[in-house]
Amino acid sequence: MTTIPLLLFLLSAAIIATVFAVVARSSGQEGAVDYARVNRLRGVFLLSLLVILGIFLTLTLPRLPYPVEAAVPERIVNVVGRQFAFSLTEGPGPESLENWDRDFVPDVQVPAGVLVEFRVRTLDVNHGFGIYTPEGRVLAQTQAMPGYVNRLRVRFDEPGTYNVMCLEYCGLSHHAMRGVIEVVGEAQP
Ligand SMILES: [Cu+2]
């Protein structure tokens, strides 16, 4: 995989060096400038740039992540953060600190292979909503910010216990700020 970028780099470096050498040699010569030829060359240069740009656009545009954004999420999980816990519910969850104890749920269950949208907010300070795989790697993360709802879309391929941890230092018990996402069902191919 790394040989193609290296070859591309060497090729473009060779082209740049050649152009530099040709220009350096020709600039020492006396004589009238052929403006018609210069303009033709400029046209060819512009056309080649457009062709190269067009090729790269055609190859890379379909790989942009917007189709995922446009998809309708199949499951919505409301995430509410506070010092020092995350509430994870399919319902609205705690709307205020007064209702926290009544509406707080530390874990949620979602099916594997389903597009889940986490709507992340906070009732106090900034927190970081980080989802960790059962192996302990960060899978996805977003900020929990006062006054905002941040949306994070995740499709879990493997069933298992995914831990939520706070990724923004938010106070003395920051390390204790956890939640659990139980992904159930069949592993996705
Ligand atoms: Cu926190």
Residues whose N, C-alpha, C, O or C-beta is under 5 A from the ligand:
A	BS01	CU	N126 H127 G128 C166 E168 C170 M177
